[in-house]
Amino acid sequence: MTVKIDLQAVRMGERHRNDLGDLESLKSSLEELGLLQPIGITPDHTLIFGERRLEAARMAGWETIEARVIKIASIVDGELAENDIRKNFTASERVAIAETVAAEIGKRQGERTDLVANATKSQVPDNPEERRTLTIAAKKAGFGGARGYRRALAVVRAAEEDPEAFEDLVSQMDRTGKINGAHKELEKRRVAKILSTQPLPAPAGTFDVLVIDPPWPYQSRAKDASHRASNPYPDLSVDEICKLPIANHLNENAIVWLWTTNAFMGEAYMVADAWGLRVRTILTWAKDRMGAGDWLRGKTEHALLCTRGRPTVTLTNQTTLIHGLRREHSRKPDEFYALVESLCPGTKLDYFAREARAGWQTWGVESSKFA
């Protein structure tokens, strides 16, 4: 139900933004085009979403504003269909609805909701009841599951904390409905910011074995968060990858595992040559489910086994094929590391690592991402 409500009658809830960003441009838009999207309120006029629109309307001298009355209790009780919520509300609005639903469920059950309300992809509640509340709230808000909600929430939170850097991602997420794409771009920008402000020291020492998954340059629709193959980290050009000082981290006799995709198989050979390596064979990872792709949906990934000098291997029954679960973007299967450890003795470095691993030195901004 949509109603006209006096601006002074709108009540602010427990959580509201500290930095509302550029309200002047939004005020000008309201004066020129009017209110394109109503704010959301509960039946007692407590604001659920649309705080920027509300404040811009006040700045423009409006006395009333169009609002959608959302009965949170009805959502909790299952009286409003999840598909209807998904169809009628943007992703950021559904984040606000999910937070309010979680608070209502917690109130009914006497649970803490602070961890639920602040959950992001890396901050999942430890308490089983809180996880259950988050999952229920996410589904009732039309997300399908907690993972999509946490990712959308991370984008919204980032925009609240730094509107100049991330507000456009909320707009893009709402316009396209692509939550994963916006979340990938968020991670990419965060990594780029860390790299620009806190350069990493080079790995210490040289190694017998080096694993590297370069950030290959997927330039096709690179800025489009709705693109399936968009990367969650800054790309390097092939020339920049060729210039990485990999040789500086290798012993005289060493093995390098160079990860690549079908799209960059040719370029991977160029990179290996630039690093002074000889490609010996190719290991293929067969995934349990398909991923992105423009011509065929990818279900495999490859690692070139490259050598410098005459390294030692302990070959028994290792083959050119491994099977492993496809997990988070760019995360390699445990089966790969088990193969490397069984085949390649000596000191080991995981370059551009995304998780810590016993017996390995890791290097990269996100080296503990999946810890």
Sequence and secondary structure as in RCSB ss.txt:
>XXXX:A:sequence
MTVKIDLQAVRMGERHRNDLGDLESLKSSLEELGLLQPIGITPDHTLIFGERRLEAARMAGWETIEARVIKIASI
VDGELAENDIRKNFTASERVAIAETVAAEIGKRQGERTDLVANATKSQVPDNPEERRTLTIAAKKAGFGGARGYR
RALAVVRAAEEDPEAFEDLVSQMDRTGKINGAHKELEKRRVAKILSTQPLPAPAGTFDVLVIDPPWPYQSRAKDA
SHRASNPYPDLSVDEICKLPIANHLNENAIVWLWTTNAFMGEAYMVADAWGLRVRTILTWAKDRMGAGDWLRGKT
EHALLCTRGRPTVTLTNQTTLIHGLRREHSRKPDEFYALVESLCPGTKLDYFAREARAGWQTWGVESSKFA
>XXXX:A:secstr
 EEEEEGGG B  S   S    HHHHHHHHHHH  SS EEE TT BEEE HHHHHHHHHTT SEEEEEE  HHHH
HTT S HHHHHHHS HHHHHHHHHHHHHHHHHHHT   HHHHT  TT   SSHHHHHHHHHHHHHTT SSHHHHH
HHHHHHHHHHH HHHHHHHHHHHHHH  HHHHHHHHHHHHHHHHHHHS     SS EEEEEE       TTTT T
T TT  SS    HHHHHTS GGGGEEEEEEEEEEE GGGHHHHHHHHHHTT EEEEEEEEEESS    SSS   E
EEEEEEEES      SS  SEEEE   STT   HHHHHHHHHH  S EEEET SS  TT EEESTTTTTT 
